[in-house]
């Protein structure tokens, strides 16, 4: 298959990758192109910005989660039928596992998918020093994937002044620049952006950037670079039908962190995913045989979640009755007896897990993990699935059902409350790293239907 594609990468976080990626998606979609949006790495929030722009889901691709061959197949599926695929990189171009390995890095994804890289350089406060910065990245580019550069936060006048110097000395085209725009106001929370809906007029702001890039960027040259991407040979993404079951899935302002490929795997295996709101609804969807409580920011909505007593009781009773359940991070917090917000006020939650969730004021866990099943439930004993953690909250009881291990330094700890039909803990799991986990969940849901008859 041959899909025009580019990756927007940078020297590090905070360089403007998300803003530029979203603006380019908007710019080219408004020109009538079908654009596929992809995020490198495990981030949930950047794909939400992509979706805000395009109105369709964005996908996460990660070479640590799925290795080279399957990652390539997942990319081909995500971009099938698109006129252009825009990948947004993660952190710095070469930053992978533990900050030192290539797996999980933007560069490894570009290498595996043979995607031309456009390097974004924050040129604010810089002059000729831009050149050695770019040269350093080119020196590390073993596969000659960097095909152009965009200068961010610099004037058109300076861009035109420095352009010939960069192109003469480095033989790398400067595609244009994005001047600093006073209209932009994007705040951050922890290590990432706030949610799109928390930014006033977010689409209007992205439109402003798209309109600016339409004037300051050589879009024709960028599209030519995208069209030069090599053809890929890929295998079909594996599918397996398990059972037709209805699965309730929490989706609202408090719970919204889901990998689109996880959801697609579940649907292809037979799941009908039925959304509900722990904030607004008073009961679980009718006829569900399983429950998924994903991540999000329940701590920002602790008071409202606590006030919805009918829903808290419905969730408690269903889980206590053995309803097959997956709860990750924010969903795991919701199942606690109490959740204490940033002000230290503690609110009653669903009360499934006899423990309290508290804000530690510091990053408790961050980064990739491999989860090993201790006793056969969702996986055979000793089998593994890949995941990611990023949370400032901790629990007074994290569970002991699985062992999490950092892939670089080998540090490990026990986690996850687990029973034959329920998995509740902090790690966010990527199902394609071991689809058996999701298949067994759906099988448990199907078995519950049979037993209830």
Steps between C-alpha positions, in 0.01 A plus 500: 500500500615853431361772727635858494613571853710720725599504863511827692785459749710731715798531730285456808163551665356852490631571151155537340449155347134468598404847386681467167368149441141606568533809283641297210221245536245781489672676210517193277156367594351836404672463164292186448754239601411202714746519789590216735619613844754298697677559831831335579506356850248440778365856540121533523452876487674593174274261303203682653626819335534312171143380533380853580647615169399211274187369670631144475709293742877525507714190552799433725795308356781378722785268411546398863139389527480307174847449351597586145287265291166550674557876535542519124176310449311721746627808316386362165153434641479844661601681180313283252312713248649829622656758269750593769609361836633747757689346791575707807820399675555460873751695711827540309552317172742244641348462850383142558484255790656645812621791293783287360361222280352536154186293566204729554674799344366713217804411294443127537140539387612708201764238419254210521235676290752666264350839577676827406563716806438874516705643787340783697756730663397758756711788370387758755801690629737327257702609201769303323505257793204335328742340255702287745176393666367371169838355403506297819167343415615430144816330630283255698273436201641164390222435249484854354138546599514873587384667182414854603484747786239745629614787723255570779450825692706713267413777256457456127777757449753304706386173342580638157834629630614170652345274235784526244760438772326181613440374149856580381685348797268212586334419166166488677199696375342752735130457432399816682424629845230567754528846654403551861125565513355698789159336453625160616442398860566130561559401860664185632422260782773276641706393195245573228237733368167552667200337330379661176164594652683698771643741242265778398438509124751220443393441139510871430855516635609206287332663201707813561818292490383312189427830323844629599679186375312536173698821450834419666552135400590346166212252507576376151850396599372338820246296304772400252709371791198306627441353154861383481450250784589147400236234451445268795444126501279404792306207638130525588429585863387175670129470583313252717129473573423407861137576576226756447478682833397843623773676698436820693779753459534819706533804272457855628708792627641286781577185300623517143846344471467214253725374222296487181668177392399339831140589427523372144646168620207461740243585232653261247491228766125553539461773763229762474648788698221688673609840638368634829586790729588449867451875531156535345327161482332334797526140384719276290387418144249218480610155400873545539715196572819690578627837614797717400601801710784675318739768611442871514481768766242385756682709762388815316139382528515325838218704653263442208585129484437468871164679479377250241406244765280284275786443257751432776263238640432350158871458431569364848221246480590385149869451577424338836270260315792390284437698180814457283681830544809680379591820687812697413655794687214754529246219485696320771484816717122516455463151647668603829312579819618861488676730255671809638525799265785748460369702794511197731122462515405130492185383323325162513534300179365162387646320800600181321863513613543548877766768464550875453640681198715798589694769316867461592599835349768329292528264208451150642551294186596604149595292198470162339445178692467131425225336707541135591193298599562317829204259486308407189204733457521753217820335372676171559715507814833659411372661179559870442327805357650844440370817660577851611460693824481872568336611823543734793242312704570189701287243679527370851459157338628449145429128492728201449350319198781582258863606499598816312856534377680791338653381172827695532605508866319180602331655804184307591201517735171325563177660379144434377197374689407187311242225514402241239282761325633842610821700446534834682823700525702800391666371178351594163524190281546475125302195395687425177813432706312185611147476355427195715433741788207661315375172359482344845312804631235458231485125561434570869221740398349237271521237775315735734212526254482121481509459878229764551257316271 
